[in-house]
Structures are given as structure tokens and as C-alpha cells.
């Protein structure tokens, strides 16, 4: 895989990769930026969310779950001192649909965490990642909360 960023002036860059798509990167005005794009660490969090989201929705679809809405949120904690790395993260899967099976959701999260998502596999070696989920029943005019829980990854090396 090849990726690059091209400087556009001040603290503005355009990132590209093998796919050919572009993403703007920028920074806050107080550090010389124009507030005109993602911060690099935001992209890392979005990459983590996107990687596992693609796995989980693909698996739920193959398991014939009737998902009508799906969202993955990442809340990442950062160190106070530079380089201000991520120190922990929570991934929350919000699954809405009709009669969504909790066991199917747990299995999809497990497969993403343990086998398929390279972003999660790589980052979980560096800091702890908590995996949580909420399931909602789709209803006319909204949704009804059904259940929530967590997936505990297998302990590595035990």
C-alpha cells in the first residue's frame, strides 16, 4: 500500500492513497492552520471505526440480520504530553433493525476484533480497546432500546 500527503500551504495537506481518493488534512489556527481538514489523529480514529464497521456489517448481512441502521463510534483517550498518543479507546457499535440477534452481533464483533480488522489488530497491541454494543428495534417513527453489552477479547498469550 502506498499513501502520501501533498502540502497545500501553511498547515494544509491533501492525502491520497492507492484507491485514488483524497482527504484534506489541516490543523487549528492556533498552530498555524486554517481549520480546513481532518487532524491526523482523527483519521486514525475514523480508520479504526471504519475498519471494524465494514467487518461487522458484512458479517451481520451474511448472517441475514435485518439491520436498518448501523453506526460505530470511537472514543479515544490521549496522553497529556507530546506526542499525545492514544492511551485507550472504546468502540461502540449501535445496531438498529428487526429482531437483531444479540449472539450474531457479538460474533460479528468478535470476528472483527480477533480475525479481520487490521486497524484494530494493530492498535490493540499498543493500547487497550473496549468493545461495547447497543441493539435497538426499528419501529415506525423511531427505535426502541433492546439491550447492550460488551465483548471481552481473548487474552493474548494465555
Buried (B, 14 or more C-beta within 10 A) or exposed (E): EEEEEEEBEEBBBBBBEEEEEEBEBBBEEEEEBBEBBBBEBEBBBBBBBBBBBBBBBBBBEEBEBEBEEBEBEBEBEEEEEEEEBBEEBBBBBBBBBEEBBBEBBBBBBBBBBBEBBEBBBEBBEEBEBBBBBBBBBBEEEEBEEBEBBEBEBEEEEE
